[in-house]
């Protein structure tokens, strides 16, 4: 489908009344996990759309252009509420968090499998193993505090088992700065993938940053605090891939195209009729935003939309599916990797004076203060083993022991053993 070939509605006709904005929430007991993670991702996409347009507004002197941004931003705000309020009132903060990390795993894996740029693919694979571990840590907290198996929420769609341990993910800030992609020569898939993953991770960062302190006990509050810091690293990591040379209006066009692409993708696969109608409505609204962005690009920069998005036809649609084998493969291959400025190398190849080890000693010198470790230790103490939901044993032998939390792998020079 080419959204540029579609006839747009008027922008102002996208404004919804209250009965439309406030949706019928899904049933948390029966909702398909992919419906839940589509909703979480699209909430993040709409938050990014709103915040991007606020930043554009603050960096623009032309009030005519700012008024156009204000109109589309108002619709984006309504869309964000429409999507986010699909979450039911009886779904707890931690249950929603399991959904956030499920999004991170399956989205990142799908993007990596469909990314033509080798450098961007490596960036995706690298952080994939870290979000995978976050799912494991939060799942242990859920079972420890509420005796709710996270597998009830994600079903058999994703494995719950250790990834690159969260304790090993804390790095010096310099390591989060990567090389940007050149959007003028990049494949449209790379442009979409980098925008999508940055938006998704940003929403996870925002969620933990603002709600983490509302968890009802100290261990949970501490876990949210720690993982929120990693999510900030991920936003820096992925955000640095975006092309800083792209103009505000080029970026506006890409944002609107990304939203059209995702709403169309999810409309194709959605099983919930109520949610499917939301995707259809928002697609129609976003097509009008896209056409307006193309007109503004032509009006203010004299550029045709084809100079930014050649052809306009959507690439392969984003379709959530089983990525467990892929995640296991990357875990087996890359468990030992860490970041070294713009590149990635095994931790065993870092010089002893590398800032990674300084940062680890600075933050994690007291193992008993590291929440991501303590939540596993507490579960093991109470139930003798950690909580897992595995289709197959963990491919890394050092991570297969359910009675001990491995806090050394990917932090020391010892080479791991694979099964």
C-alpha positions, 0 to 999 in steps of 0.5 A, a space after each residue: 500500500 502506498 499512503 501517498 496514493 490515498 485520498 486524505 480527509 481534512 485534518 480538522 475532521 480527525 478531531 474526535 469527540 469524547 465518546 470516541 476518544 474514551 475507548 472500550 478497554 480490552 479484557 486482560 484475562 482473554 486479550 491476545 498478547 500481541 494485541 496488548 503489545 501492539 497497543 503498548 507500542 502505538 502508545 509509545 509511537 503517539 507519545 513520540 509524535 506529540 513530543 517531536 511536534 512540541 520540540 519542532 514548535 519550540 524551534 520554529 519561528 513561523 506561526 503559520 507552520 506552528 499552527 499546522 503543527 498544533 492542529 496535527 498535534 491535537 489529533 496525535 494527543 487524542 490518538 495517544 489517549 484513545 490507544 493508552 486508555 485501551 488498557 483496563 483499570 484492573 491491569 496492574 502496573 507490573 502486569 503492564 510492565 511485563 507487556 512493555 518488556 514483551 514488546 521490547 523483545 519481540 519488536 527488537 527481534 523482528 526489526 533485527 531480522 528485517 534490517 538491511 544495515 549491518 551496523 543497525 542490526 548489531 545495535 538491535 541485537 545488542 540491546 535485545 539481550 538486555 530487554 530480554 533479561 529485563 523481562 526475566 527480572 520483572 517476571 520474577 518480581 511478579 511471581 514473588 509478590 503476587 504469585 502470578 506467572 508471567 507466562 499467563 500474560 505472554 503465553 507461549 509467545 516469548 521465553 522467560 529466562 536470563 539474557 545478558 544480566 542487567 547488572 552487566 548492562 551498566 556502562 559509562 555514558 560514552 558507550 551509548 553514542 553510536 554512528 548515525 545513519 545517513 537517511 539520504 542513502 538509507 533503505 526505507 526499512 532502516 529509516 522506519 526501524 530506527 524511528 520505531 525502536 527509538 520511539 518504543 524504547 523512549 516510551 518504556 523509559 518514560 513509563 519506568 521513570 514516572 511510575 517506577 516510584 509508585 510500586 508498593 514495596 522497596 524491592 520493586 521500586 529499586 528494580 524499576 529505578 535500576 532498569 529505568 537507567 538502562 532504558 535511558 541508555 537504550 534511548 541514547 543508543 538507538 537515538 544516536 542512530 537517527 540522522 542529525 542532518 535530516 531537517 525538521 520537515 523531513 523528520 515530520 514526513 518520516 514520523 507521519 509515514 512511520 505512523 501510517 506504516 504501523 497502523 496499516 501493519 497492525 490493522 492487517 493482523 489484529 484479531 480484536 474487532 474493537 482494537 482493529 477499528 481503532 487502528 483503522 480510524 487512526 490510519 485514516 487520520 495519519 494519512 491526512 497528517 502525512 499528506 499535510 507534511 508532504 505539502 509543508 515540505 514542498 512549501 517551506 523547503 521546496 522538496 518533493 516527498 519522494 526525495 525523502 521516501 522514494 516511491 512511498 510503497 510500504 516495505 514488508 509490514 511489521 508482523 509480530 510472530 514467534 521470535 524465540 529461536 532467533 533470540 536464543 541464537 543471538 543470546 548464544 552468540 552475543 552474551 559476552 558482548 559489551 559496548 566499546 564507544 561506537 563498536 561492540 566487543 567481547 568484555 574479555 577483550 577490553 583493556 583492564 583500565 576501560 571505563 566499563 570496569 570503572 563504571 561497574 565498580 562505581 555503581 555495582 561494588 556492593 552486590 547486595 544493593 543491586 536490585 536486579 540481582 536481589 529480586 532473583 535472590 529473593 525468589 530463589 530464597 522463597 521458592 528455591 529456584 528462580 521463575 522461568 518460562 522456557 520452551 528450551 533450556 537457556 543456550 548459555 550454560 552459565 545461565 542454566 542454574 536456576 538456584 544461583 543468579 550469575 552476576 559475573 557473565 558479561 562483566 569479567 574476562 571469563 569465557 562462557 560455555 554454551 550448550 
